[in-house]
Amino acid sequence: MEPKKNPKSDVSRNSSLYFAVGLALMLCITYMAINYKTYDPIDVIADSLNLDDDLDEEVPITEQLVTPPPPPPPPPAPEIIEVVEDEVEVEETVIESTETEMETEIVEVEEVEVAEVEEDLEVPFSVIENVAVFPGCEKKKGNAAKKACMNEKVNKFIGKKFNTDLAGDLGLPPGKKRIFVAFKVDKSGNITSVNARGPHPGLEKEAKRVIGLLPKMKPGKQRGKPVVMPFSIPIVFQVQD
């Protein structure tokens, strides 16, 4: 008969577990051996600090207070006063009188008249008392009627003189074109300060040329005096296809 083996007596059954436990113990012992340190003994000397000698040290005197001496007494006043005669002669200054005598002729100075320079007063077209009169509007009665007459005359004059074909020559696209023109009628009735603003410099130049051809007018008046009257008007025309 074969002898029966007890399974608990088999040593190789837990050999891996024993190996792991043994390896962990060896590593722990090796780590503790490596990190183990020893220190040399240090002699500690206990000494006491005595401050009594420093407190008894004498402090040298670096400055001495000196009392200033009293001021000297004032000199005694002289008992005898000597009178010194003034031998230097003083020249008297004679001031002549500025008053004229009866026999002196008085020359009158003629006053020079200074001519006053009057500034050119500008009064807008809408509020001027007496509007500038365009030739042909003299018979109109009232300021409002003369204003309406001037607008009508200026529009007709521009319509006759303005070259509307110029827009096509300048290559402008078809449609309505508008030029804003402004000028002044001075105190003599002449046309001055002509300005124009439009869609093309060529149209602005043509507008200035036409306004410069306006006839001389009767100047506008404000409180009975001739004044400068600004005036503005739009030039509108159609460019055909």
Backbone bond lengths (Angstrom), bond angles and torsions (degrees), N, CA, C in turn:
res aa  C-N    CA-C-N  psi(-1)  N-CA   C-N-CA  omega(-1)  CA-C   N-CA-C  phi
1 M - - - 1.454 - - 1.520 108.57 -
2 E 1.409 115.43 141.46 1.454 120.55 177.67 1.513 108.42 -84.49
3 P 1.304 114.73 138.24 1.487 117.29 -179.88 1.542 110.20 -69.32
4 K 1.282 116.62 143.90 1.484 122.95 179.49 1.537 109.92 -81.36
5 K 1.346 114.53 134.44 1.476 120.22 178.70 1.513 110.45 -97.63
6 N 1.342 115.12 134.81 1.471 120.37 176.77 1.550 109.42 -82.49
7 P 1.306 119.50 122.55 1.485 120.39 -179.04 1.518 113.56 -60.46
8 K 1.342 119.07 -23.00 1.468 120.63 -179.54 1.516 111.32 -75.69
9 S 1.316 117.02 -19.65 1.454 120.21 -178.63 1.530 112.84 -85.86
10 D 1.326 118.17 0.76 1.475 122.19 179.67 1.534 109.15 -79.09
11 V 1.355 116.39 109.19 1.466 120.86 -175.45 1.523 111.51 -75.03
12 S 1.263 119.33 -32.73 1.483 122.34 -176.52 1.525 113.34 -71.44
13 R 1.351 114.55 -8.41 1.462 116.58 -177.45 1.522 112.21 -65.90
14 N 1.374 122.44 -37.70 1.477 126.12 -178.56 1.527 111.55 -115.26
15 S 1.318 116.78 32.77 1.463 119.46 -176.46 1.545 111.56 -67.94
16 S 1.301 118.87 -36.74 1.495 121.11 -179.77 1.518 111.27 -66.04
17 L 1.342 116.28 -37.18 1.470 119.29 179.75 1.518 109.84 -67.71
18 Y 1.333 117.01 -42.33 1.453 119.89 179.68 1.538 111.15 -64.54
19 F 1.306 114.81 -37.92 1.475 118.51 179.23 1.531 111.91 -63.79
20 A 1.327 116.23 -41.60 1.474 120.28 -179.80 1.519 111.38 -65.77
21 V 1.336 117.14 -41.02 1.471 120.20 -179.78 1.507 110.04 -66.93
22 G 1.331 116.49 -40.12 1.454 118.84 179.59 1.508 112.80 -67.00
23 L 1.318 115.68 -39.73 1.469 119.57 178.19 1.525 111.39 -63.07
24 A 1.345 118.28 -41.01 1.462 121.80 179.32 1.526 110.91 -63.49
25 L 1.353 116.31 -39.89 1.462 118.90 179.78 1.515 111.03 -66.33
26 M 1.322 117.22 -39.87 1.452 120.01 179.72 1.533 111.69 -65.46
27 L 1.315 116.33 -41.68 1.469 119.42 178.35 1.524 111.44 -63.47
28 C 1.308 117.50 -40.51 1.465 121.35 179.89 1.520 110.89 -64.40
29 I 1.379 115.75 -42.89 1.460 118.73 -179.95 1.524 110.49 -67.11
30 T 1.336 117.02 -37.53 1.475 120.22 179.44 1.533 111.01 -66.07
31 Y 1.344 118.68 -41.93 1.482 122.97 179.92 1.506 110.98 -62.93
32 M 1.345 117.84 -41.44 1.464 121.74 -179.74 1.527 110.51 -68.58
33 A 1.351 116.09 -33.58 1.462 118.40 179.32 1.516 112.28 -71.42
34 I 1.325 115.13 -35.86 1.474 118.92 179.93 1.524 110.93 -69.52
35 N 1.341 118.75 -41.85 1.461 122.80 -175.46 1.524 113.36 -85.06
36 Y 1.282 118.11 0.96 1.463 120.29 -178.77 1.530 108.56 -74.92
37 K 1.345 117.73 128.90 1.467 123.93 -178.03 1.520 109.07 -124.71
38 T 1.322 112.75 148.84 1.459 119.96 175.39 1.515 108.61 -123.56
39 Y 1.298 118.84 148.83 1.461 124.60 -176.76 1.524 109.13 -123.91
40 D 1.354 115.06 143.43 1.462 120.63 176.84 1.509 109.44 -77.56
41 P 1.289 117.97 144.67 1.484 119.16 178.99 1.534 111.36 -70.86
42 I 1.336 117.42 140.43 1.469 123.75 -177.84 1.520 107.84 -111.33
43 D 1.327 112.58 132.31 1.463 117.37 178.61 1.514 108.90 -82.03
44 V 1.289 118.01 121.36 1.464 124.29 178.72 1.511 107.83 -102.01
45 I 1.371 114.38 121.52 1.454 119.19 -179.32 1.518 107.71 -105.05
46 A 1.259 117.26 119.56 1.466 122.42 178.84 1.507 108.50 -91.01
47 D 1.306 114.88 123.49 1.456 120.09 -178.56 1.503 108.13 -130.62
48 S 1.296 117.57 153.10 1.474 122.53 -179.10 1.503 108.60 -110.40
49 L 1.317 115.17 146.95 1.458 123.02 -178.59 1.513 108.07 -102.34
50 N 1.318 115.97 123.92 1.450 121.09 -179.21 1.516 109.28 -104.46
51 L 1.309 117.57 117.47 1.451 123.46 -177.59 1.521 112.73 -100.84
52 D 1.315 117.16 3.76 1.462 118.16 -176.32 1.510 111.52 -69.99
53 D 1.388 116.31 -34.25 1.467 118.15 -178.29 1.510 111.92 -67.76
54 D 1.360 116.69 -36.46 1.475 119.38 -179.10 1.518 111.43 -69.60
55 L 1.335 117.00 -34.34 1.460 118.91 -178.00 1.518 111.39 -70.97
56 D 1.357 117.45 -27.08 1.458 119.84 -177.28 1.517 112.80 -87.56
57 E 1.367 118.14 2.42 1.470 120.30 -177.18 1.517 109.90 -71.23
58 E 1.294 116.96 137.10 1.461 121.72 -179.18 1.523 110.42 -82.06
59 V 1.330 116.01 138.14 1.464 122.31 179.05 1.515 108.65 -92.26
60 P 1.331 118.81 121.14 1.482 119.19 -178.64 1.523 111.60 -68.01
61 I 1.324 116.86 147.33 1.466 123.07 178.13 1.520 108.31 -88.19
62 T 1.326 115.96 118.06 1.474 120.38 -176.08 1.519 112.69 -97.97
63 E 1.310 119.50 -15.21 1.468 120.95 -176.77 1.521 109.28 -141.09
64 Q 1.312 114.86 136.55 1.460 120.21 177.71 1.518 109.21 -116.86
65 L 1.281 116.06 134.75 1.454 121.87 179.15 1.521 109.03 -82.15
66 V 1.333 115.37 122.77 1.466 121.42 -179.50 1.522 107.87 -109.86
67 T 1.294 117.90 125.77 1.459 122.10 179.01 1.519 109.31 -80.19
68 P 1.384 119.10 121.99 1.476 120.07 -178.44 1.525 110.60 -66.51
69 P 1.338 116.17 148.86 1.482 118.96 179.15 1.526 110.37 -70.26
70 P 1.301 117.90 154.68 1.475 120.70 179.79 1.532 110.57 -67.48
71 P 1.312 117.64 150.94 1.473 120.94 -179.77 1.523 110.87 -65.81
72 P 1.346 115.73 151.16 1.481 118.01 179.56 1.517 111.20 -68.78
73 P 1.287 118.23 150.92 1.479 120.72 -179.92 1.527 110.67 -69.41
74 P 1.341 118.28 150.50 1.477 121.28 -179.97 1.524 110.68 -65.69
75 P 1.354 116.81 150.36 1.476 118.89 179.29 1.519 111.22 -66.11
76 P 1.326 117.02 148.13 1.491 119.42 -179.21 1.522 110.90 -70.22
77 A 1.327 116.51 148.28 1.465 122.15 -179.77 1.521 109.76 -70.90
78 P 1.380 118.41 142.01 1.484 119.98 178.89 1.522 110.72 -67.49
79 E 1.322 113.95 140.03 1.457 118.07 -178.94 1.516 112.03 -80.23
80 I 1.344 119.21 -32.29 1.470 122.32 -177.09 1.523 107.88 -111.72
81 I 1.325 116.15 128.44 1.458 122.22 179.33 1.514 108.11 -100.84
82 E 1.316 117.57 118.98 1.454 122.06 179.95 1.529 110.02 -89.38
83 V 1.325 116.59 136.10 1.462 123.06 179.06 1.512 107.82 -98.10
84 V 1.316 117.91 121.11 1.463 123.29 -178.73 1.524 107.64 -103.07
85 E 1.335 115.36 124.51 1.458 120.42 -179.67 1.527 110.01 -76.81
86 D 1.332 114.84 141.04 1.462 121.15 179.48 1.517 108.27 -89.21
87 E 1.326 116.79 106.05 1.454 120.87 -177.19 1.530 112.48 -92.27
88 V 1.321 118.05 -7.56 1.467 120.63 -178.60 1.510 108.66 -82.12
89 E 1.337 116.27 125.54 1.459 121.55 179.23 1.525 109.92 -82.77
90 V 1.286 115.11 132.93 1.470 121.31 179.93 1.512 108.47 -100.99
91 E 1.359 115.42 124.46 1.465 119.96 179.25 1.514 109.67 -77.64
92 E 1.321 114.55 131.90 1.454 120.15 179.21 1.540 109.77 -81.40
93 T 1.301 115.21 136.85 1.470 121.35 178.51 1.513 108.83 -92.90
94 V 1.324 115.49 121.45 1.458 121.25 -178.68 1.517 108.56 -93.69
95 I 1.308 116.69 120.96 1.466 121.98 178.76 1.510 108.16 -99.52
96 E 1.337 114.76 118.45 1.459 119.08 -178.76 1.521 110.14 -77.87
97 S 1.287 114.62 144.34 1.458 121.02 179.90 1.519 109.75 -75.06
98 T 1.305 115.31 140.91 1.466 120.90 178.36 1.517 112.78 -94.13
99 E 1.318 117.71 0.39 1.457 120.45 179.33 1.530 109.93 -73.73
100 T 1.310 115.19 138.76 1.470 120.43 178.92 1.512 110.69 -84.05
101 E 1.311 113.92 145.60 1.452 119.11 177.92 1.525 109.88 -83.55
102 M 1.283 115.75 166.72 1.463 121.39 -177.34 1.519 110.66 -64.17
103 E 1.337 117.98 -33.13 1.450 120.94 -175.59 1.529 112.60 -80.54
104 T 1.368 118.26 -13.91 1.460 120.80 -178.52 1.523 109.58 -76.05
105 E 1.318 114.80 129.89 1.461 119.40 179.63 1.522 109.75 -79.19
106 I 1.300 115.94 136.82 1.465 122.39 178.40 1.514 108.15 -100.82
107 V 1.311 114.86 120.89 1.464 120.17 -179.19 1.521 108.47 -92.08
108 E 1.305 116.77 122.41 1.458 121.59 179.93 1.527 109.67 -82.11
109 V 1.312 115.09 136.59 1.465 121.19 177.90 1.516 108.67 -94.74
110 E 1.302 114.92 124.25 1.456 118.87 -179.08 1.525 109.96 -73.38
111 E 1.304 116.26 136.52 1.455 121.70 178.71 1.523 110.03 -77.50
112 V 1.302 114.64 131.87 1.462 120.26 179.73 1.518 108.43 -92.52
113 E 1.292 116.03 122.62 1.450 120.70 -179.78 1.528 109.69 -77.13
114 V 1.315 115.75 129.09 1.460 121.79 178.77 1.513 108.25 -99.69
115 A 1.303 114.62 121.15 1.456 119.25 -178.37 1.519 109.72 -71.30
116 E 1.306 116.64 128.70 1.456 122.06 179.07 1.529 109.79 -78.64
117 V 1.315 114.53 131.38 1.459 119.90 179.10 1.521 108.19 -91.67
118 E 1.287 114.88 115.31 1.453 119.95 -179.05 1.524 109.56 -87.90
119 E 1.297 115.97 130.91 1.452 120.27 176.68 1.523 110.10 -79.96
120 D 1.334 113.71 149.88 1.457 118.99 178.56 1.517 108.71 -75.30
121 L 1.323 114.80 109.08 1.459 120.33 -179.30 1.521 109.52 -84.44
122 E 1.315 116.28 130.02 1.460 121.55 178.32 1.526 109.68 -103.00
123 V 1.323 116.12 130.47 1.463 121.88 178.22 1.529 107.44 -124.81
124 P 1.320 119.04 124.80 1.463 120.73 -178.19 1.528 112.56 -59.76
125 F 1.315 114.49 154.47 1.464 121.71 -178.53 1.522 111.73 -61.09
126 S 1.345 117.16 -32.11 1.468 120.32 -174.67 1.520 113.45 -76.28
127 V 1.347 118.58 -21.63 1.468 119.62 -174.39 1.526 112.69 -121.11
128 I 1.333 118.96 1.93 1.462 120.35 -177.04 1.529 109.84 -67.75
129 E 1.321 116.46 143.42 1.469 120.62 -177.57 1.527 111.43 -71.10
130 N 1.327 117.09 -46.33 1.468 122.08 178.74 1.523 107.85 -125.20
131 V 1.336 116.36 106.73 1.445 121.46 -175.55 1.525 110.38 -69.89
132 A 1.344 115.64 155.46 1.459 119.82 174.71 1.533 108.96 -63.12
133 V 1.311 115.66 140.89 1.471 121.12 -173.27 1.523 108.62 -102.02
134 F 1.339 115.81 119.56 1.460 121.98 174.98 1.527 108.62 -76.21
135 P 1.334 118.41 143.43 1.475 119.42 178.59 1.526 111.56 -55.50
136 G 1.320 115.30 125.72 1.457 121.34 -176.89 1.510 113.37 104.98
137 C 1.364 117.32 -9.48 1.464 121.10 -179.38 1.521 111.90 -106.68
138 E 1.334 117.16 12.56 1.472 119.57 -175.39 1.529 112.21 -67.26
139 K 1.310 117.08 -29.46 1.465 119.78 -175.27 1.527 112.97 -83.45
140 K 1.310 117.51 -6.86 1.458 119.71 179.65 1.528 109.63 -71.16
141 K 1.324 115.28 137.95 1.457 120.67 -178.67 1.526 110.08 -100.13
142 G 1.301 113.97 132.49 1.463 119.01 179.02 1.521 112.26 91.64
143 N 1.311 113.85 149.70 1.465 120.06 -177.33 1.529 111.65 -67.75
144 A 1.338 117.36 -38.85 1.459 120.71 -179.21 1.521 110.98 -64.39
145 A 1.332 117.33 -40.53 1.466 120.56 179.61 1.524 111.06 -65.76
146 K 1.328 117.46 -36.68 1.462 120.28 179.46 1.533 110.92 -71.15
147 K 1.330 116.58 -33.35 1.470 119.34 176.18 1.521 110.75 -64.92
148 A 1.334 116.52 -45.72 1.461 120.36 179.35 1.527 110.83 -63.17
149 C 1.320 116.55 -38.49 1.461 120.88 179.08 1.520 110.94 -65.52
150 M 1.323 117.31 -39.57 1.463 120.64 179.51 1.521 111.30 -65.45
151 N 1.352 116.86 -43.21 1.461 119.91 177.89 1.523 111.31 -59.99
152 E 1.324 115.51 -43.11 1.461 119.91 -178.75 1.524 110.92 -65.96
153 K 1.329 117.21 -43.87 1.466 120.69 -178.22 1.532 111.58 -66.11
154 V 1.318 116.65 -41.07 1.463 119.60 -179.11 1.528 110.60 -66.69
155 N 1.348 117.75 -40.58 1.462 121.25 178.47 1.525 111.41 -63.05
156 K 1.327 117.57 -43.33 1.467 120.85 178.67 1.527 110.99 -64.93
157 F 1.322 116.74 -39.67 1.465 120.46 -179.34 1.537 110.10 -64.10
158 I 1.331 116.46 -43.80 1.468 119.72 -179.88 1.521 110.77 -66.62
159 G 1.368 116.78 -38.89 1.462 119.86 178.89 1.522 113.04 -61.89
160 K 1.321 117.40 -32.01 1.472 120.86 179.54 1.528 112.02 -80.26
161 K 1.312 117.67 -37.53 1.467 120.92 -172.21 1.526 114.21 -92.23
162 F 1.346 118.44 -23.38 1.462 120.38 -173.48 1.521 110.32 -77.89
163 N 1.312 117.08 133.53 1.462 123.69 -179.95 1.528 108.83 -87.68
164 T 1.333 116.86 97.51 1.465 120.74 -178.80 1.525 112.49 -74.33
165 D 1.328 118.28 -19.96 1.471 121.01 178.70 1.525 111.92 -72.53
166 L 1.321 116.90 -10.27 1.457 120.42 -178.29 1.520 111.72 -64.73
167 A 1.347 118.00 -31.06 1.466 121.05 -179.00 1.524 110.89 -63.31
168 G 1.366 116.33 -40.18 1.461 118.72 177.40 1.516 112.06 -67.71
169 D 1.325 117.09 -37.36 1.462 120.07 178.62 1.527 111.75 -66.36
170 L 1.343 116.44 -29.27 1.470 120.10 179.44 1.522 112.60 -82.17
171 G 1.340 117.13 -4.10 1.458 121.05 178.47 1.502 113.90 78.18
172 L 1.353 118.47 25.68 1.457 120.85 179.59 1.519 110.03 -77.48
173 P 1.322 119.49 147.00 1.465 121.61 -179.72 1.527 111.23 -69.69
174 P 1.330 118.17 158.10 1.473 121.23 178.91 1.525 110.76 -62.47
175 G 1.326 114.48 155.56 1.454 120.57 178.47 1.518 112.03 133.46
176 K 1.318 115.90 -178.73 1.468 122.06 -178.24 1.525 109.66 -80.96
177 K 1.330 116.49 131.07 1.455 123.14 178.42 1.525 109.34 -114.77
178 R 1.332 115.25 141.13 1.467 120.72 -177.09 1.524 109.29 -131.52
179 I 1.338 115.55 131.05 1.468 122.40 177.64 1.522 107.57 -124.12
180 F 1.314 117.06 128.00 1.464 121.93 178.27 1.526 108.70 -96.72
181 V 1.337 115.27 123.94 1.464 121.53 -176.50 1.522 108.74 -119.21
182 A 1.337 116.43 138.77 1.468 122.09 176.60 1.518 108.56 -136.74
183 F 1.337 116.11 140.87 1.459 121.32 177.54 1.521 108.46 -152.70
184 K 1.334 116.64 175.65 1.459 122.45 -179.64 1.522 109.69 -128.82
185 V 1.323 114.44 144.42 1.463 121.78 171.36 1.522 106.44 -103.60
186 D 1.343 117.34 111.63 1.463 120.25 -173.67 1.519 110.97 -77.08
187 K 1.343 115.83 -175.15 1.467 120.92 -175.86 1.514 112.95 -68.35
188 S 1.337 116.94 -13.79 1.471 120.08 176.71 1.518 112.41 -99.36
189 G 1.331 118.06 -3.18 1.454 121.58 179.37 1.516 113.59 92.27
190 N 1.332 119.21 6.27 1.459 122.23 -179.63 1.525 110.57 -86.78
191 I 1.339 116.14 155.50 1.460 122.77 179.18 1.532 108.36 -88.71
192 T 1.340 117.21 123.62 1.468 122.21 -178.83 1.529 109.63 -136.43
193 S 1.341 115.09 169.94 1.470 123.43 173.82 1.529 112.02 50.72
194 V 1.316 116.17 56.63 1.466 121.03 -179.46 1.527 109.02 -83.28
195 N 1.330 116.39 127.85 1.466 122.96 176.85 1.522 108.99 -132.07
196 A 1.342 115.86 147.70 1.462 121.12 179.85 1.520 109.09 -142.77
197 R 1.344 115.23 146.06 1.467 121.82 178.01 1.515 108.67 -139.35
198 G 1.346 115.74 117.86 1.447 120.03 -175.77 1.514 112.54 -146.56
199 P 1.355 117.35 -175.25 1.467 121.05 -176.73 1.522 114.46 -74.69
200 H 1.348 117.94 -9.73 1.462 120.29 -178.73 1.522 109.16 -151.88
201 P 1.345 118.88 140.71 1.470 120.17 178.52 1.513 113.48 -58.41
202 G 1.326 117.18 -30.60 1.461 119.16 178.32 1.519 112.34 -65.63
203 L 1.328 117.76 -38.11 1.470 121.32 176.86 1.524 110.67 -69.44
204 E 1.341 117.72 -37.47 1.462 120.53 177.35 1.529 110.69 -62.87
205 K 1.329 116.84 -40.93 1.464 120.62 179.24 1.520 111.12 -64.58
206 E 1.341 117.01 -40.66 1.465 120.99 178.93 1.525 110.82 -65.85
207 A 1.353 117.41 -38.49 1.469 120.55 178.69 1.524 111.14 -65.02
208 K 1.330 118.12 -41.38 1.467 120.63 177.55 1.529 111.22 -63.99
209 R 1.336 116.14 -37.62 1.471 119.11 179.52 1.519 111.38 -63.60
210 V 1.340 116.71 -42.69 1.468 120.52 -178.32 1.524 110.77 -67.97
211 I 1.336 117.74 -42.54 1.479 120.34 -179.64 1.521 109.68 -65.07
212 G 1.329 117.64 -34.08 1.465 119.77 177.71 1.518 113.58 -65.81
213 L 1.340 117.97 -16.58 1.468 121.94 178.58 1.521 113.48 -88.87
214 L 1.341 117.61 -3.05 1.472 119.70 179.57 1.529 110.68 -60.22
215 P 1.326 117.62 143.17 1.473 120.09 -178.54 1.530 111.67 -72.43
216 K 1.303 116.14 162.32 1.457 121.87 176.55 1.520 110.01 -67.27
217 M 1.314 116.76 138.75 1.462 121.69 -177.07 1.522 110.79 -114.04
218 K 1.296 114.26 169.74 1.465 120.90 172.07 1.526 106.46 -81.16
219 P 1.345 118.84 122.21 1.474 120.02 -172.44 1.521 112.48 -63.25
220 G 1.310 114.69 153.29 1.457 120.49 175.65 1.515 111.30 -74.22
221 K 1.341 116.39 158.28 1.469 122.04 -177.24 1.516 110.14 -131.79
222 Q 1.324 113.86 144.87 1.457 121.91 174.64 1.515 107.91 -131.34
223 R 1.330 117.33 117.69 1.471 123.64 -174.61 1.522 111.34 56.47
224 G 1.320 115.73 38.66 1.452 121.85 175.02 1.511 115.51 82.20
225 K 1.341 119.02 0.04 1.457 121.65 -178.58 1.532 109.51 -114.23
226 P 1.354 117.43 140.07 1.468 119.95 178.41 1.532 110.78 -63.23
227 V 1.316 116.74 138.84 1.452 122.96 -179.70 1.528 109.19 -135.45
228 V 1.328 114.93 168.80 1.464 121.21 175.77 1.527 108.33 -87.03
229 M 1.340 115.48 131.07 1.463 119.78 -177.77 1.530 109.77 -117.31
230 P 1.340 119.09 113.00 1.470 120.96 173.87 1.525 110.53 -72.72
231 F 1.329 116.12 147.71 1.462 121.22 -179.04 1.526 107.73 -145.89
232 S 1.323 117.54 138.68 1.463 122.46 178.27 1.519 109.17 -136.65
233 I 1.341 114.88 148.14 1.461 120.46 -177.95 1.529 108.40 -155.34
234 P 1.349 118.50 141.33 1.476 120.09 176.36 1.538 111.24 -89.61
235 I 1.316 115.36 144.73 1.467 121.21 174.31 1.535 106.20 -108.74
236 V 1.327 116.60 115.34 1.453 122.14 -177.02 1.525 109.04 -119.69
237 F 1.335 117.68 131.86 1.454 121.91 177.46 1.526 108.85 -150.81
238 Q 1.314 116.51 163.06 1.448 122.96 -175.53 1.520 110.28 -108.96
239 V 1.346 115.93 132.71 1.462 121.27 175.85 1.523 107.22 -98.96
240 Q 1.347 116.93 119.39 1.449 122.42 -177.46 1.530 110.84 -80.69
241 D 1.329 114.41 159.97 1.468 119.96 178.26 1.530 110.58 -66.77
